[in-house]
Amino acid sequence: MPLTRRTLIGVTLSLAIALAPSGALYAASPQPAKGEHGMVVTAQHLASEAGVEVLKKGGNAVDAAVAVGYALAVVYPNAGNIGGGGFMTIRFKDGKSTFLDFRERAPLAATKTMYLDKDGNPVKGASLDGYLAVGVPGSVAGFEMAREKYGTLPRQDLMAPAITYARDGFILDQGDAASFASNAARLAKDPAAAAIFLKPDGKPYGAGERLLQPDLAASLAAISEKGADAFYKGAIAGAIVKASGARGGILAKADFEQYKVRELQPVSCTYRGYEITSSPPPSSGGVIICEILNVLEGYPLSYLGAGSAETVHVMVEAMRYAYVDRNSALGDPDFVDNPVSKLLDKGYAKEIRDKIDPFRAGVSQDLMPKGFGESKETTHYSIIDDDGNAVAVTYTLNGSFGAGVVADGTGILLNNEMDDFTQKPGVPNLYGLVQGEANAIQPKKTPLSSMSPTIVAKDGKPFMVIGSPGGSRIITITLEAIVNVIDHGMNIQEAIDASRIHHQWLPDTIYVEPFGLSPDTEKLLAGMGYHLDLADSTWGQAAGILVGGKSLAEIEKGGGSRYNGAIDSRAASGEAIGY
């Protein structure tokens, strides 16, 4: 394989982990990608190329986002999708913003106890594997609404790259091949999935081999010709419903026919003079990021320093309180009265700060609400165009390759998003989240999400576009990237590559990436009463753009590149491309 910038990113990440004595992964980061007219950052380089070509042809950021979304469904099948759903945050060049919710929905036949046995206990794997785990997909409807309302180019132009990649195939690189290898056993359980993603001998495709997806090409071509109706009211929906009925699922034609995208007002808040625009419920992402930032605003993080025991302490305590609110109070706004205004209130953040002991760890069980009983395989992409329109998209199949099933003849991997609901209050889901009644299963309800497609502005102009996959850790990954740029002065690539910590209330543990904290910091935190889980693997694949320079210092000095893109060094196949 030629030594490209993408392969160098993987090398520098390995070197950074090996060499950084205090976990400063960002010390060895490559330089951000540069662009003067546009920037596309995705987890798969072919999808990034498709998005940039749309911008070069005169399309806007929404056009590029649609093209990227369809392309990722082909070239990034473990997370890119048209059989799943997600969110799109848009900030227009005039400063206005909007949010599209095309998240999966519970089928009409869904029930609150559908994953429990006769004794009321969760049935292992029922919400994760097979057709009973599948929520009604929303991606096609979301992309079509975005394109029709805010795009400028014909659907056929935007879908052409995806159709070509599916019909003619694409060459797998090492990152692509690794995802197939790690999921081969699961994909082998479904004959239709195995026929696509495994070779005739049952082995996964390797780097340098070509992956062809003719059934998916045909499905995409039908959507290209007839729009969303081809997916929701035609043969595609019929095939999925038929497979679901034959294999223990509950999807019906009415589920597809009744699916509607919601356009909502984004969540907004301020942090040290910066304007944050992010995802509202049914995502918890924007609310909880803002709640944590409001708490942190009262602490001098730049003075305390990145990775110090003091900084980690206040960040963890802010996360602890915010995740209690997330897991107990938030849900689908069509079913739950979300206390958004309270959680975004600066006064409420002060109340939390007043409860934080500056010298001791909090205790999660002490915060248990009265009456209280997401996988790395999401993907995020960030785009900005020449006019300053910015789009942040996070969409998902939930677990890797979703439910691991493909309806015969469609080529479409289906999600296992139903696991994001509360199966039973107090019982952890795939990501260890312990959630309450607000997120209980109901027909046509959307499960609570952590996806956080976020756009930051300064003085009315776009400053940063950011987001990440990572299940319940999406919130803290996105948060830490913002803090790293604004408080710690890192450039956008350093901010994304830097080691991460995570706390989600329960379990009462600080998760730390390999070499994420110095031994001295770990010892100080343990002395304060914290339990640390020193992970043996990294998490998240953030994609970000910084406007006006690669760092805050360069922006303030002037003279930097207009657009500066960064794909996480943890994303082996991703690329930031500017022009």
Helices and strands as residue ranges (DSSP letters): H 5-19, G 25-28, E 33-35, E 39-42, H 45-56, H 61-75, E 85-91, E 97-102, G 131-133, H 139-150, H 155-168, E 170-171, H 174-187, H 191-197, E 210-211, H 214-226, H 228-232, H 235-246, H 253-257, E 262-264, E 267-271, E 274-278, H 285-296, H 301-304, H 309-329, H 340-343, H 346-355, G 364-367, E 378-384, E 390-396, G 417-420, G 437-439, E 454-458, E 461-467, G 471-473, H 474-486, H 492-497, E 501-502, E 510-512, H 519-527, E 532-534, E 543-547, H 552-557, E 563-567, E 575-578
